[in-house]
């Protein structure tokens, strides 16, 4: 907030050095999720500062570190997938969302992201199924309903698009 980007990076770097989270050289133990969450937070900082490549590296490290910590891992894979979507790297985005879904198969945000990646890859039937699952898991997930409606409208499926849009209202 104070504009000291380098100072903030130094703090993140110090907090992430081996042993800083109380873990041994391998990242296992009770502090695993804290380290994953810290890397995710650092990635969010870099993303807000406009450094998407740095953010993607940090999100991937957080996700890989978060093995066994479903919530932290899912958040990190979702963040990485979202960066890849913005970069128009559809295959990489899909891979990130699918890796997250492997640990959190009912995560509506991950299902939505995978659906968006599939739709961008022109894989409409699998995208439909992912959007359907996303809204089934979280019926009030407006972004999922809207994304589903947008895809259907682009495909000329007017009635399905209306259902998608109305479900999000």
PyMOL commands that place a pseudoatom at each C-alpha (Angstrom):
pseudoatom trace, name=CA, resn=UNK, resi=1, chain=A, elem=C, hetatm=0, pos=[0.000, 0.000, 0.000]
pseudoatom trace, name=CA, resn=UNK, resi=2, chain=A, elem=C, hetatm=0, pos=[2.923, 2.286, 0.629]
pseudoatom trace, name=CA, resn=UNK, resi=3, chain=A, elem=C, hetatm=0, pos=[4.430, 1.672, -2.791]
pseudoatom trace, name=CA, resn=UNK, resi=4, chain=A, elem=C, hetatm=0, pos=[7.559, -0.120, -1.575]
pseudoatom trace, name=CA, resn=UNK, resi=5, chain=A, elem=C, hetatm=0, pos=[7.380, -3.079, -3.941]
pseudoatom trace, name=CA, resn=UNK, resi=6, chain=A, elem=C, hetatm=0, pos=[10.984, -4.118, -3.343]
pseudoatom trace, name=CA, resn=UNK, resi=7, chain=A, elem=C, hetatm=0, pos=[10.513, -3.963, 0.422]
pseudoatom trace, name=CA, resn=UNK, resi=8, chain=A, elem=C, hetatm=0, pos=[7.405, -6.122, 0.190]
pseudoatom trace, name=CA, resn=UNK, resi=9, chain=A, elem=C, hetatm=0, pos=[9.254, -8.644, -1.981]
pseudoatom trace, name=CA, resn=UNK, resi=10, chain=A, elem=C, hetatm=0, pos=[12.061, -8.793, 0.607]
pseudoatom trace, name=CA, resn=UNK, resi=11, chain=A, elem=C, hetatm=0, pos=[9.549, -9.612, 3.318]
pseudoatom trace, name=CA, resn=UNK, resi=12, chain=A, elem=C, hetatm=0, pos=[7.923, -12.337, 1.208]
pseudoatom trace, name=CA, resn=UNK, resi=13, chain=A, elem=C, hetatm=0, pos=[11.330, -13.748, 0.253]
pseudoatom trace, name=CA, resn=UNK, resi=14, chain=A, elem=C, hetatm=0, pos=[12.449, -13.886, 3.892]
pseudoatom trace, name=CA, resn=UNK, resi=15, chain=A, elem=C, hetatm=0, pos=[9.213, -15.542, 4.965]
pseudoatom trace, name=CA, resn=UNK, resi=16, chain=A, elem=C, hetatm=0, pos=[9.547, -18.169, 2.219]
pseudoatom trace, name=CA, resn=UNK, resi=17, chain=A, elem=C, hetatm=0, pos=[13.182, -19.132, 2.785]
pseudoatom trace, name=CA, resn=UNK, resi=18, chain=A, elem=C, hetatm=0, pos=[13.738, -22.767, 3.809]
pseudoatom trace, name=CA, resn=UNK, resi=19, chain=A, elem=C, hetatm=0, pos=[12.973, -23.201, 7.466]
pseudoatom trace, name=CA, resn=UNK, resi=20, chain=A, elem=C, hetatm=0, pos=[10.991, -19.961, 7.762]
pseudoatom trace, name=CA, resn=UNK, resi=21, chain=A, elem=C, hetatm=0, pos=[7.697, -21.830, 7.942]
pseudoatom trace, name=CA, resn=UNK, resi=22, chain=A, elem=C, hetatm=0, pos=[9.080, -24.244, 10.512]
pseudoatom trace, name=CA, resn=UNK, resi=23, chain=A, elem=C, hetatm=0, pos=[9.430, -27.111, 8.072]
pseudoatom trace, name=CA, resn=UNK, resi=24, chain=A, elem=C, hetatm=0, pos=[12.414, -29.268, 7.301]
pseudoatom trace, name=CA, resn=UNK, resi=25, chain=A, elem=C, hetatm=0, pos=[14.139, -29.136, 3.912]
pseudoatom trace, name=CA, resn=UNK, resi=26, chain=A, elem=C, hetatm=0, pos=[11.259, -31.017, 2.345]
pseudoatom trace, name=CA, resn=UNK, resi=27, chain=A, elem=C, hetatm=0, pos=[7.976, -29.179, 2.545]
pseudoatom trace, name=CA, resn=UNK, resi=28, chain=A, elem=C, hetatm=0, pos=[5.986, -31.479, 4.791]
pseudoatom trace, name=CA, resn=UNK, resi=29, chain=A, elem=C, hetatm=0, pos=[4.395, -31.087, 8.139]
pseudoatom trace, name=CA, resn=UNK, resi=30, chain=A, elem=C, hetatm=0, pos=[1.903, -28.809, 9.836]
pseudoatom trace, name=CA, resn=UNK, resi=31, chain=A, elem=C, hetatm=0, pos=[3.264, -25.600, 8.292]
pseudoatom trace, name=CA, resn=UNK, resi=32, chain=A, elem=C, hetatm=0, pos=[2.766, -26.814, 4.735]
pseudoatom trace, name=CA, resn=UNK, resi=33, chain=A, elem=C, hetatm=0, pos=[-0.503, -24.956, 4.185]
pseudoatom trace, name=CA, resn=UNK, resi=34, chain=A, elem=C, hetatm=0, pos=[0.918, -21.776, 5.707]
pseudoatom trace, name=CA, resn=UNK, resi=35, chain=A, elem=C, hetatm=0, pos=[3.820, -21.823, 3.212]
pseudoatom trace, name=CA, resn=UNK, resi=36, chain=A, elem=C, hetatm=0, pos=[1.464, -22.529, 0.334]
pseudoatom trace, name=CA, resn=UNK, resi=37, chain=A, elem=C, hetatm=0, pos=[-0.813, -19.703, 1.460]
pseudoatom trace, name=CA, resn=UNK, resi=38, chain=A, elem=C, hetatm=0, pos=[2.184, -17.379, 1.769]
pseudoatom trace, name=CA, resn=UNK, resi=39, chain=A, elem=C, hetatm=0, pos=[3.324, -18.136, -1.794]
pseudoatom trace, name=CA, resn=UNK, resi=40, chain=A, elem=C, hetatm=0, pos=[-0.244, -17.641, -3.011]
pseudoatom trace, name=CA, resn=UNK, resi=41, chain=A, elem=C, hetatm=0, pos=[-0.385, -14.271, -1.265]
pseudoatom trace, name=CA, resn=UNK, resi=42, chain=A, elem=C, hetatm=0, pos=[2.943, -13.278, -2.788]
pseudoatom trace, name=CA, resn=UNK, resi=43, chain=A, elem=C, hetatm=0, pos=[1.586, -14.274, -6.190]
pseudoatom trace, name=CA, resn=UNK, resi=44, chain=A, elem=C, hetatm=0, pos=[-1.463, -12.086, -5.638]
pseudoatom trace, name=CA, resn=UNK, resi=45, chain=A, elem=C, hetatm=0, pos=[0.834, -9.205, -4.708]
pseudoatom trace, name=CA, resn=UNK, resi=46, chain=A, elem=C, hetatm=0, pos=[2.851, -9.657, -7.924]
pseudoatom trace, name=CA, resn=UNK, resi=47, chain=A, elem=C, hetatm=0, pos=[-0.316, -9.936, -9.973]
pseudoatom trace, name=CA, resn=UNK, resi=48, chain=A, elem=C, hetatm=0, pos=[-1.712, -6.689, -8.557]
pseudoatom trace, name=CA, resn=UNK, resi=49, chain=A, elem=C, hetatm=0, pos=[1.651, -5.040, -9.249]
pseudoatom trace, name=CA, resn=UNK, resi=50, chain=A, elem=C, hetatm=0, pos=[1.310, -6.105, -12.898]
pseudoatom trace, name=CA, resn=UNK, resi=51, chain=A, elem=C, hetatm=0, pos=[3.833, -8.955, -12.921]
pseudoatom trace, name=CA, resn=UNK, resi=52, chain=A, elem=C, hetatm=0, pos=[1.727, -11.844, -14.190]
pseudoatom trace, name=CA, resn=UNK, resi=53, chain=A, elem=C, hetatm=0, pos=[4.679, -14.072, -15.086]
pseudoatom trace, name=CA, resn=UNK, resi=54, chain=A, elem=C, hetatm=0, pos=[6.088, -13.792, -11.570]
pseudoatom trace, name=CA, resn=UNK, resi=55, chain=A, elem=C, hetatm=0, pos=[2.622, -14.395, -10.175]
pseudoatom trace, name=CA, resn=UNK, resi=56, chain=A, elem=C, hetatm=0, pos=[2.183, -17.534, -12.282]
pseudoatom trace, name=CA, resn=UNK, resi=57, chain=A, elem=C, hetatm=0, pos=[5.484, -18.979, -11.019]
pseudoatom trace, name=CA, resn=UNK, resi=58, chain=A, elem=C, hetatm=0, pos=[4.474, -18.305, -7.421]
pseudoatom trace, name=CA, resn=UNK, resi=59, chain=A, elem=C, hetatm=0, pos=[0.980, -19.743, -7.877]
pseudoatom trace, name=CA, resn=UNK, resi=60, chain=A, elem=C, hetatm=0, pos=[2.456, -22.900, -9.374]
pseudoatom trace, name=CA, resn=UNK, resi=61, chain=A, elem=C, hetatm=0, pos=[4.925, -23.238, -6.500]
pseudoatom trace, name=CA, resn=UNK, resi=62, chain=A, elem=C, hetatm=0, pos=[2.084, -22.734, -4.030]
pseudoatom trace, name=CA, resn=UNK, resi=63, chain=A, elem=C, hetatm=0, pos=[-0.048, -25.369, -5.728]
pseudoatom trace, name=CA, resn=UNK, resi=64, chain=A, elem=C, hetatm=0, pos=[2.759, -27.904, -5.850]
pseudoatom trace, name=CA, resn=UNK, resi=65, chain=A, elem=C, hetatm=0, pos=[3.601, -27.200, -2.209]
pseudoatom trace, name=CA, resn=UNK, resi=66, chain=A, elem=C, hetatm=0, pos=[-0.021, -27.534, -1.204]
pseudoatom trace, name=CA, resn=UNK, resi=67, chain=A, elem=C, hetatm=0, pos=[-0.212, -31.270, -1.878]
pseudoatom trace, name=CA, resn=UNK, resi=68, chain=A, elem=C, hetatm=0, pos=[-2.600, -32.613, 0.693]
pseudoatom trace, name=CA, resn=UNK, resi=69, chain=A, elem=C, hetatm=0, pos=[-3.973, -29.186, 1.591]
pseudoatom trace, name=CA, resn=UNK, resi=70, chain=A, elem=C, hetatm=0, pos=[-7.045, -29.169, -0.614]
pseudoatom trace, name=CA, resn=UNK, resi=71, chain=A, elem=C, hetatm=0, pos=[-8.189, -25.585, 0.011]
pseudoatom trace, name=CA, resn=UNK, resi=72, chain=A, elem=C, hetatm=0, pos=[-4.787, -23.934, -0.419]
pseudoatom trace, name=CA, resn=UNK, resi=73, chain=A, elem=C, hetatm=0, pos=[-3.972, -26.145, -3.368]
pseudoatom trace, name=CA, resn=UNK, resi=74, chain=A, elem=C, hetatm=0, pos=[-7.302, -25.431, -5.073]
pseudoatom trace, name=CA, resn=UNK, resi=75, chain=A, elem=C, hetatm=0, pos=[-6.876, -21.681, -4.601]
pseudoatom trace, name=CA, resn=UNK, resi=76, chain=A, elem=C, hetatm=0, pos=[-3.371, -21.776, -6.043]
pseudoatom trace, name=CA, resn=UNK, resi=77, chain=A, elem=C, hetatm=0, pos=[-4.332, -23.915, -9.064]
pseudoatom trace, name=CA, resn=UNK, resi=78, chain=A, elem=C, hetatm=0, pos=[-7.311, -21.623, -9.656]
pseudoatom trace, name=CA, resn=UNK, resi=79, chain=A, elem=C, hetatm=0, pos=[-5.087, -18.541, -9.511]
pseudoatom trace, name=CA, resn=UNK, resi=80, chain=A, elem=C, hetatm=0, pos=[-2.592, -20.099, -11.935]
pseudoatom trace, name=CA, resn=UNK, resi=81, chain=A, elem=C, hetatm=0, pos=[-5.366, -21.180, -14.306]
pseudoatom trace, name=CA, resn=UNK, resi=82, chain=A, elem=C, hetatm=0, pos=[-6.856, -17.691, -14.223]
pseudoatom trace, name=CA, resn=UNK, resi=83, chain=A, elem=C, hetatm=0, pos=[-3.500, -16.142, -15.144]
pseudoatom trace, name=CA, resn=UNK, resi=84, chain=A, elem=C, hetatm=0, pos=[-3.174, -18.626, -18.010]
pseudoatom trace, name=CA, resn=UNK, resi=85, chain=A, elem=C, hetatm=0, pos=[-6.685, -17.729, -19.233]
pseudoatom trace, name=CA, resn=UNK, resi=86, chain=A, elem=C, hetatm=0, pos=[-5.766, -14.040, -19.305]
pseudoatom trace, name=CA, resn=UNK, resi=87, chain=A, elem=C, hetatm=0, pos=[-2.612, -14.948, -21.220]
pseudoatom trace, name=CA, resn=UNK, resi=88, chain=A, elem=C, hetatm=0, pos=[-4.774, -16.916, -23.692]
pseudoatom trace, name=CA, resn=UNK, resi=89, chain=A, elem=C, hetatm=0, pos=[-2.801, -20.061, -22.909]
pseudoatom trace, name=CA, resn=UNK, resi=90, chain=A, elem=C, hetatm=0, pos=[-5.897, -22.258, -23.018]
pseudoatom trace, name=CA, resn=UNK, resi=91, chain=A, elem=C, hetatm=0, pos=[-4.179, -25.656, -22.736]
pseudoatom trace, name=CA, resn=UNK, resi=92, chain=A, elem=C, hetatm=0, pos=[-2.064, -24.527, -19.788]
pseudoatom trace, name=CA, resn=UNK, resi=93, chain=A, elem=C, hetatm=0, pos=[-5.117, -22.997, -18.118]
pseudoatom trace, name=CA, resn=UNK, resi=94, chain=A, elem=C, hetatm=0, pos=[-7.065, -26.221, -18.549]
pseudoatom trace, name=CA, resn=UNK, resi=95, chain=A, elem=C, hetatm=0, pos=[-4.182, -28.224, -17.100]
pseudoatom trace, name=CA, resn=UNK, resi=96, chain=A, elem=C, hetatm=0, pos=[-4.045, -25.985, -14.022]
pseudoatom trace, name=CA, resn=UNK, resi=97, chain=A, elem=C, hetatm=0, pos=[-7.797, -26.187, -13.430]
pseudoatom trace, name=CA, resn=UNK, resi=98, chain=A, elem=C, hetatm=0, pos=[-7.797, -29.963, -13.916]
pseudoatom trace, name=CA, resn=UNK, resi=99, chain=A, elem=C, hetatm=0, pos=[-4.920, -30.366, -11.459]
pseudoatom trace, name=CA, resn=UNK, resi=100, chain=A, elem=C, hetatm=0, pos=[-6.924, -28.366, -8.946]
pseudoatom trace, name=CA, resn=UNK, resi=101, chain=A, elem=C, hetatm=0, pos=[-10.018, -30.452, -9.636]
pseudoatom trace, name=CA, resn=UNK, resi=102, chain=A, elem=C, hetatm=0, pos=[-8.034, -33.621, -8.951]
pseudoatom trace, name=CA, resn=UNK, resi=103, chain=A, elem=C, hetatm=0, pos=[-7.837, -32.535, -5.303]
pseudoatom trace, name=CA, resn=UNK, resi=104, chain=A, elem=C, hetatm=0, pos=[-11.094, -30.573, -5.098]
pseudoatom trace, name=CA, resn=UNK, resi=105, chain=A, elem=C, hetatm=0, pos=[-13.503, -32.106, -7.630]
pseudoatom trace, name=CA, resn=UNK, resi=106, chain=A, elem=C, hetatm=0, pos=[-16.500, -30.117, -6.375]
pseudoatom trace, name=CA, resn=UNK, resi=107, chain=A, elem=C, hetatm=0, pos=[-14.905, -26.657, -6.492]
pseudoatom trace, name=CA, resn=UNK, resi=108, chain=A, elem=C, hetatm=0, pos=[-17.251, -24.401, -8.442]
pseudoatom trace, name=CA, resn=UNK, resi=109, chain=A, elem=C, hetatm=0, pos=[-14.501, -21.845, -9.288]
pseudoatom trace, name=CA, resn=UNK, resi=110, chain=A, elem=C, hetatm=0, pos=[-12.250, -24.620, -10.637]
pseudoatom trace, name=CA, resn=UNK, resi=111, chain=A, elem=C, hetatm=0, pos=[-15.132, -26.138, -12.608]
pseudoatom trace, name=CA, resn=UNK, resi=112, chain=A, elem=C, hetatm=0, pos=[-15.926, -22.702, -14.056]
pseudoatom trace, name=CA, resn=UNK, resi=113, chain=A, elem=C, hetatm=0, pos=[-12.286, -22.128, -15.020]
pseudoatom trace, name=CA, resn=UNK, resi=114, chain=A, elem=C, hetatm=0, pos=[-12.035, -25.520, -16.688]
pseudoatom trace, name=CA, resn=UNK, resi=115, chain=A, elem=C, hetatm=0, pos=[-15.279, -24.777, -18.537]
pseudoatom trace, name=CA, resn=UNK, resi=116, chain=A, elem=C, hetatm=0, pos=[-13.934, -21.438, -19.759]
pseudoatom trace, name=CA, resn=UNK, resi=117, chain=A, elem=C, hetatm=0, pos=[-10.723, -23.097, -20.959]
pseudoatom trace, name=CA, resn=UNK, resi=118, chain=A, elem=C, hetatm=0, pos=[-12.674, -25.851, -22.750]
pseudoatom trace, name=CA, resn=UNK, resi=119, chain=A, elem=C, hetatm=0, pos=[-14.977, -23.273, -24.368]
pseudoatom trace, name=CA, resn=UNK, resi=120, chain=A, elem=C, hetatm=0, pos=[-11.938, -21.297, -25.537]
pseudoatom trace, name=CA, resn=UNK, resi=121, chain=A, elem=C, hetatm=0, pos=[-10.556, -24.505, -27.043]
pseudoatom trace, name=CA, resn=UNK, resi=122, chain=A, elem=C, hetatm=0, pos=[-13.880, -24.940, -28.905]
pseudoatom trace, name=CA, resn=UNK, resi=123, chain=A, elem=C, hetatm=0, pos=[-14.692, -28.032, -26.820]
pseudoatom trace, name=CA, resn=UNK, resi=124, chain=A, elem=C, hetatm=0, pos=[-18.278, -27.036, -26.202]
pseudoatom trace, name=CA, resn=UNK, resi=125, chain=A, elem=C, hetatm=0, pos=[-19.828, -30.266, -24.921]
pseudoatom trace, name=CA, resn=UNK, resi=126, chain=A, elem=C, hetatm=0, pos=[-17.226, -30.756, -22.180]
pseudoatom trace, name=CA, resn=UNK, resi=127, chain=A, elem=C, hetatm=0, pos=[-17.511, -27.022, -21.376]
pseudoatom trace, name=CA, resn=UNK, resi=128, chain=A, elem=C, hetatm=0, pos=[-21.292, -27.360, -20.993]
pseudoatom trace, name=CA, resn=UNK, resi=129, chain=A, elem=C, hetatm=0, pos=[-20.840, -30.250, -18.597]
pseudoatom trace, name=CA, resn=UNK, resi=130, chain=A, elem=C, hetatm=0, pos=[-18.306, -28.302, -16.531]
pseudoatom trace, name=CA, resn=UNK, resi=131, chain=A, elem=C, hetatm=0, pos=[-20.589, -25.243, -16.363]
pseudoatom trace, name=CA, resn=UNK, resi=132, chain=A, elem=C, hetatm=0, pos=[-23.495, -27.516, -15.375]
pseudoatom trace, name=CA, resn=UNK, resi=133, chain=A, elem=C, hetatm=0, pos=[-21.409, -29.038, -12.588]
pseudoatom trace, name=CA, resn=UNK, resi=134, chain=A, elem=C, hetatm=0, pos=[-20.222, -25.606, -11.418]
pseudoatom trace, name=CA, resn=UNK, resi=135, chain=A, elem=C, hetatm=0, pos=[-23.755, -24.283, -10.977]
pseudoatom trace, name=CA, resn=UNK, resi=136, chain=A, elem=C, hetatm=0, pos=[-24.925, -27.571, -9.454]
pseudoatom trace, name=CA, resn=UNK, resi=137, chain=A, elem=C, hetatm=0, pos=[-22.216, -27.251, -6.787]
pseudoatom trace, name=CA, resn=UNK, resi=138, chain=A, elem=C, hetatm=0, pos=[-22.899, -23.574, -6.202]
pseudoatom trace, name=CA, resn=UNK, resi=139, chain=A, elem=C, hetatm=0, pos=[-26.319, -22.522, -7.572]
pseudoatom trace, name=CA, resn=UNK, resi=140, chain=A, elem=C, hetatm=0, pos=[-25.705, -18.850, -6.786]
pseudoatom trace, name=CA, resn=UNK, resi=141, chain=A, elem=C, hetatm=0, pos=[-22.394, -18.734, -8.693]
pseudoatom trace, name=CA, resn=UNK, resi=142, chain=A, elem=C, hetatm=0, pos=[-23.374, -15.891, -11.022]
pseudoatom trace, name=CA, resn=UNK, resi=143, chain=A, elem=C, hetatm=0, pos=[-20.136, -15.929, -12.993]
pseudoatom trace, name=CA, resn=UNK, resi=144, chain=A, elem=C, hetatm=0, pos=[-20.612, -19.597, -13.858]
pseudoatom trace, name=CA, resn=UNK, resi=145, chain=A, elem=C, hetatm=0, pos=[-24.189, -18.988, -15.024]
pseudoatom trace, name=CA, resn=UNK, resi=146, chain=A, elem=C, hetatm=0, pos=[-23.072, -15.969, -17.066]
pseudoatom trace, name=CA, resn=UNK, resi=147, chain=A, elem=C, hetatm=0, pos=[-20.142, -17.810, -18.689]
pseudoatom trace, name=CA, resn=UNK, resi=148, chain=A, elem=C, hetatm=0, pos=[-22.466, -20.662, -19.613]
pseudoatom trace, name=CA, resn=UNK, resi=149, chain=A, elem=C, hetatm=0, pos=[-24.978, -18.219, -21.098]
pseudoatom trace, name=CA, resn=UNK, resi=150, chain=A, elem=C, hetatm=0, pos=[-22.295, -16.377, -23.070]
pseudoatom trace, name=CA, resn=UNK, resi=151, chain=A, elem=C, hetatm=0, pos=[-20.999, -19.612, -24.579]
pseudoatom trace, name=CA, resn=UNK, resi=152, chain=A, elem=C, hetatm=0, pos=[-24.500, -20.728, -25.552]
pseudoatom trace, name=CA, resn=UNK, resi=153, chain=A, elem=C, hetatm=0, pos=[-25.297, -17.314, -27.083]
pseudoatom trace, name=CA, resn=UNK, resi=154, chain=A, elem=C, hetatm=0, pos=[-22.120, -17.428, -29.159]
pseudoatom trace, name=CA, resn=UNK, resi=155, chain=A, elem=C, hetatm=0, pos=[-23.143, -20.855, -30.396]
pseudoatom trace, name=CA, resn=UNK, resi=156, chain=A, elem=C, hetatm=0, pos=[-26.583, -19.561, -31.363]
pseudoatom trace, name=CA, resn=UNK, resi=157, chain=A, elem=C, hetatm=0, pos=[-28.330, -21.631, -28.685]
pseudoatom trace, name=CA, resn=UNK, resi=158, chain=A, elem=C, hetatm=0, pos=[-30.720, -18.850, -27.688]
pseudoatom trace, name=CA, resn=UNK, resi=159, chain=A, elem=C, hetatm=0, pos=[-32.957, -20.845, -25.341]
pseudoatom trace, name=CA, resn=UNK, resi=160, chain=A, elem=C, hetatm=0, pos=[-30.007, -22.393, -23.484]
pseudoatom trace, name=CA, resn=UNK, resi=161, chain=A, elem=C, hetatm=0, pos=[-28.388, -18.952, -23.277]
pseudoatom trace, name=CA, resn=UNK, resi=162, chain=A, elem=C, hetatm=0, pos=[-31.557, -17.537, -21.683]
pseudoatom trace, name=CA, resn=UNK, resi=163, chain=A, elem=C, hetatm=0, pos=[-31.579, -20.339, -19.132]
pseudoatom trace, name=CA, resn=UNK, resi=164, chain=A, elem=C, hetatm=0, pos=[-27.933, -19.615, -18.359]
pseudoatom trace, name=CA, resn=UNK, resi=165, chain=A, elem=C, hetatm=0, pos=[-28.468, -15.910, -17.933]
pseudoatom trace, name=CA, resn=UNK, resi=166, chain=A, elem=C, hetatm=0, pos=[-31.653, -16.326, -15.899]
pseudoatom trace, name=CA, resn=UNK, resi=167, chain=A, elem=C, hetatm=0, pos=[-30.007, -18.854, -13.584]
pseudoatom trace, name=CA, resn=UNK, resi=168, chain=A, elem=C, hetatm=0, pos=[-27.480, -16.225, -12.550]
pseudoatom trace, name=CA, resn=UNK, resi=169, chain=A, elem=C, hetatm=0, pos=[-30.066, -13.622, -11.650]
for i in range(1, 169): cmd.bond("trace and resi %d" % i, "trace and resi %d" % (i + 1))
show_as sticks, trace
zoom trace
